[in-house]
């Protein structure tokens, strides 16, 4: 089991920035595919950014150049820096990770990000 706790959401005007944090209950080296997903009202949950098992970072096309995922292994924490926010970025953002065998996926409780126009 891995517990993931997100923080840092809120209300921001278009063009502004937010940084989300996700603290994991175990070493980041003991989990895989650590990253961020989001779900807007009436839409499916989608990948925003993640570290793949091979160490590559993947970003959704809609956030490339604006969002940056990073990690602090000493703090077991992953971050999502979101710049140049747009109203269409409004969603609940979830931190997610898989176990090393990729047989189970764990989700945080989510944090709301609202971007006003």
C-alpha positions as CSV (number, residue, x, y, z in Angstrom):
1,X,0.0,0.0,0.0
2,X,1.1,3.6,-0.8
3,X,-0.6,6.6,0.7
4,X,-0.4,9.8,-1.4
5,X,-1.4,13.1,0.0
6,X,-1.8,16.1,-2.3
7,X,-1.7,19.8,-1.4
8,X,-1.3,23.1,-3.1
9,X,-4.5,23.5,-5.0
10,X,-6.6,26.6,-5.0
11,X,-8.1,29.5,-7.0
12,X,-5.9,31.5,-9.4
13,X,-6.5,33.9,-12.2
14,X,-5.6,32.9,-15.8
15,X,-1.9,33.4,-16.4
16,X,-1.1,32.7,-12.8
17,X,0.9,29.9,-11.3
18,X,0.4,27.1,-8.7
19,X,2.6,24.4,-7.3
20,X,1.1,21.1,-6.3
21,X,2.8,18.7,-3.9
22,X,2.2,15.0,-3.3
23,X,3.8,13.3,-0.4
24,X,4.2,9.5,-0.6
25,X,4.2,7.2,2.4
26,X,7.2,5.3,1.1
27,X,10.4,5.8,-0.8
28,X,9.9,7.0,-4.4
29,X,12.3,4.3,-5.5
30,X,9.8,1.7,-4.3
31,X,7.0,2.9,-6.6
32,X,6.6,3.4,-10.4
33,X,4.8,5.7,-12.8
34,X,4.6,8.4,-10.2
35,X,2.7,11.4,-11.6
36,X,-0.3,13.7,-11.8
37,X,-3.7,13.2,-13.4
38,X,-6.7,15.5,-13.6
39,X,-10.4,15.2,-14.0
40,X,-12.6,18.1,-15.1
41,X,-16.4,18.1,-14.6
42,X,-18.0,15.8,-17.2
43,X,-14.7,14.6,-18.6
44,X,-12.6,11.5,-18.2
45,X,-9.5,11.5,-16.0
46,X,-6.4,12.2,-18.0
47,X,-2.7,12.0,-17.5
48,X,-1.0,15.4,-17.0
49,X,2.6,14.5,-16.3
50,X,4.4,11.5,-14.9
51,X,7.8,9.8,-14.4
52,X,7.7,6.5,-16.3
53,X,9.5,3.4,-15.0
54,X,12.3,4.1,-17.5
55,X,12.9,7.5,-16.0
56,X,11.3,9.5,-18.8
57,X,8.9,12.3,-18.1
58,X,5.7,12.3,-20.0
59,X,3.4,15.3,-20.4
60,X,0.0,15.8,-21.9
61,X,0.3,17.9,-25.1
62,X,-2.0,20.5,-23.5
63,X,0.4,21.3,-20.7
64,X,3.8,21.0,-22.5
65,X,5.9,24.1,-21.9
66,X,3.7,25.3,-19.1
67,X,3.8,22.5,-16.5
68,X,6.9,20.9,-14.9
69,X,6.9,17.7,-12.9
70,X,9.8,17.2,-10.4
71,X,10.6,15.1,-7.4
72,X,12.5,15.3,-4.1
73,X,13.5,11.7,-3.3
74,X,14.7,12.7,0.2
75,X,11.3,14.0,1.0
76,X,9.3,11.3,-0.9
77,X,7.5,14.1,-2.6
78,X,6.6,14.9,-6.2
79,X,5.7,18.3,-7.4
80,X,3.8,19.8,-10.3
81,X,4.7,23.4,-11.1
82,X,1.9,24.9,-13.2
83,X,2.6,28.2,-15.0
84,X,0.5,30.2,-17.5
85,X,-2.6,28.6,-16.2
86,X,-5.7,28.6,-18.4
87,X,-9.4,28.2,-17.4
88,X,-9.4,24.8,-19.2
89,X,-6.8,23.6,-16.6
90,X,-9.6,23.8,-14.0
91,X,-10.0,20.3,-12.6
92,X,-9.4,18.0,-9.6
93,X,-5.7,17.0,-9.7
94,X,-4.8,13.6,-8.5
95,X,-1.4,12.2,-7.6
96,X,-1.0,8.6,-8.7
97,X,1.6,5.8,-8.5
98,X,1.9,2.1,-9.3
99,X,3.7,-0.6,-7.3
100,X,7.0,-1.8,-8.9
101,X,5.2,-4.7,-10.5
102,X,2.7,-2.3,-12.0
103,X,-0.1,-4.6,-10.7
104,X,-1.7,-2.0,-8.4
105,X,-2.4,1.8,-8.8
106,X,-2.7,4.1,-5.9
107,X,-4.5,7.5,-5.9
108,X,-4.4,10.5,-3.6
109,X,-7.6,12.2,-2.5
110,X,-7.3,14.9,-5.1
111,X,-6.9,18.7,-4.9
112,X,-9.1,21.2,-6.7
113,X,-7.5,23.7,-9.1
114,X,-9.7,26.5,-10.3
115,X,-8.5,29.0,-12.9
116,X,-10.7,32.0,-13.4
117,X,-10.8,34.0,-16.7
